Amino acid sequence: MGGTKNEARAKNVCMTLAEAGYVAVSIDYRLGDGAWPTNLFDCKNAVRFLRANAAKYRLDPNRIAVAGGSAGGHLALMVALTAGQRELEPMGAATPYPGVSSAVRCVINMYGVTNVLTRRATDPKGNPTAARPISESAIKVYGANSPDTPVFRLASPVTHVAKDSVPMLTLHGAADTTVDRAQAEELARVARERGARHELIILEGVGHTFDLQTWSKKPLPRDLRPVVLEFLAQQMGR
């Protein structure tokens, strides 16, 4: 519903990556009513753009990763888990880069929704409680008629997890009252059941919208910069 590529969190993450030698890009995508699936296509077109312009920007087209926070985390997972799925790839007029792959090597998910159908409300400390109905605003974003529309399953990353999925790293706060931590735990469980590679880190006492060092202007209980850089080194260095 909102957000911009110029936000402080994006700057924190991108500067961390750039200082480590990576080409770091922050993008905007379609927001608001009817955004789906254009928002996903925007993200996939960004990957295609980088691949199509690899020589210009001096990057390796075979070593592209994707990351995001909150709604961006959800979309990052969808990019990483659905490469090549025709109904979820921009085609025709929806892409300036026909024939260019949107595949990535790995994904970093920061407190994103992993199953649109199983979100839960929380108490003030972030403990998941009752089921959280799909909101009217979400129904409008996905262009749906009701919560029973199949689009919500299609748009849930857990639907697409498979044994051969790219490696995933999830970072989530235990005290998150916006996206309940059970979303991260569900992705971890599904990945384990299907043999996919997934690492989950839960940060105690931390809520929504943290960057790699701080949340709510306070230091995180664990500096996430080494975690992210080690994950990328393992997945991108081969």
N, C-alpha and C positions, 0 to 999 in steps of 0.2 A: 504493500500500500504506500510505502514511502522509502526514502533512502537515497543516497548519492555516492558516486564513486570517490568523492573528495572528502569523505568523512574521516575523522581522526583515527578510527580503528584501521581503515584501509591504509592510511599513511604509516601507521605503526608496523603493520604486517609487511607492506611493500618495502619500507626502508630496511627492515630486518633482512629481507631476502636480497635486496639490491646490495647491501653491504657485504653479503656473503657471496656475491658474484652472480646472482641470478638476474635474469631479465624479469622485472615485476610489473604487471599490468593490472590496473583496477578499471572495471567497466561499469557502465549503467545498463539497465535492462527495462523493458516495459513494465509499468506499474498500474495498479488500479483495476477497475472493472474490465473484464474480458482480457486480462493480460495473458492468461494461459492459452495456447502454448508459446505465444510470441516471446514471453520472458525466457523460456528455455532456449528457443531458437536464437535469441540475441546472444546468450552465453555460448552456444555452439558456434555461432558465426564469429565470435571473438576468437575462439580456438582456431577456427579455419583461417581467419585473418592472419594470425601469428604464423601459422604453417605456410600460408601462401606468400607471406612477406619475410620468411625466415632469413634470407640472404640480406635483405635491407636492414634488419634489426640485429643481425649477427647472432642468431640463436639456432639451436639444434632442433629441427622440426620433429625429431623422434624423442625429444625429452621435454614434453610439456605436461605440467601438472595444473590442477585447478583447486581452488579453495574458496571458502565463503563462510560468512557468519549469519546465523538466524535464517531469514528467507534465502540469503545467499548460500548458506550451508546446504539447504534443501536443494537448490538449483545446482550447486556444485556436485552433489551426489548424483543428481539426475543426469548431468553431463557425463560423469564418469561411468555410470552404470548402464547407459542406454546407447552408447556409440553404435551406429549402424542399424539401429531399429528404425525401420522406414517411417512408421507413424510418428516417431519422435525426432526425426531429423528434418531440418529446413530444406525444402525442395522448391524448384521453380523460382518464382518471384520472391520467395522468402529468404533466398540467400544470394549474395553476390559472388559466392565461391563454389559453384557447382563442381562436384567431383572431388572436393578437398575433404579429407577426413577430419572429424571432430574428436577423434580418440585421444585420450590422455594416458599418462603413465601411472598416475596415482591421484588421490583426492584427500584434502583436509577439510573436515566438516566441523565447524565450530557452532555448537548448540542449534543445529538445524532440525526441522521436523523430518522424521524418517518414515512416518506412517500417518497420513492425513486422517485416517479413520480411527485411530486409537489415541488421540491426544487426551490428556487428562488435566483436570483442574488440580490446583495444589493448595496446601495451607500456606500461611505467610512465610514459613521456613523452606518452602519448596518441596515438601513431601507430597507426592502424587496422591490424590484422593479420588473423587468420582470421575466418571467419564465426562469429557468436555465435548458437547455437541458442536458440529461444524457450524461456524457463524454465518450469518447472512452475507457479511462482507467477503468471506471466503467463497461462498457459493457464487457471488457475482464475479470474483476474480477468475474463477474457473469456468465461467459461462454455463453453469449447471442449473438445472431446474429444481433439484432437491438434493439432500445429503445421500440419497441412494444412487445417484448417477455414477456409472462406471468410471468416470474420469478421475475420481478420487483414488481409486486403487491404481489406475495407470500412473497417476502423478505421485505415488508414494515410492520412495527409493527402495524400501524393503521388498517391494514386488519384483525388483529387477536384480537382486543379489543372486549371484551364481558362483560356482566353484572357481570359474575362470575370471571373475571380476577383478578389476585392478585393486591394488592395496588401498585400504582406507585407514585414516587416522581421525578419531572423533575426540573432541575436547568439549567438555560440558561441565557446568557448575551444578553442584548438588543442591544449591539454594535457588535454582532458577524457577521463577514463578511465571515466566512467559512461555517457555517451551519446557515442559516437565522432563526431568532426567530419565524417566521411563522410556522416552523416545530414543535416547542414546543406548539404553540398555536393551531395547528391542532390536535395534540394528546389530548390536553385538551378539545377541542370541541367534538371530537369523543367520548372520555370517558364520557363526560357529556351527550351526546345524547344516549349513550348505557347503561348508568347507572353504569359505572365502577368507581372505586375509584382512583382518581388522584389528586395530589397536584402540582401546578405549581408555581415556584418562578422565576421571571425575575429580573436580576440585572442590574440596569441602569449604562451605561457607561462602561460596561465590555464586552470584546470580547471572543474569543475562547480559550480553553485549560486552564481555571483557575482550581486551586485546591480548597480546602475548606477554605483557608485563603487569597490567593493572586492571582492576575492576572498581568502578565507583571512586576513582582517584586514589585508590589504595593498592599497594603491591599485592600481587597474587601470592598465595602460599607456595607456589612453585613457578619459577621462571620458565615460560614455555618456549622461549627462543631456541635453546639447545634441543628440545624435544622435536620441534618442527624441522630444524636444520638436520638433525640426525635422520629423521624419517625421509626427508627429501634426498639426503646423501645416499641412503640405502636404496631408494627406488629409482633415482635419476642417475646414479653414478655408474650404472652398468652399461 
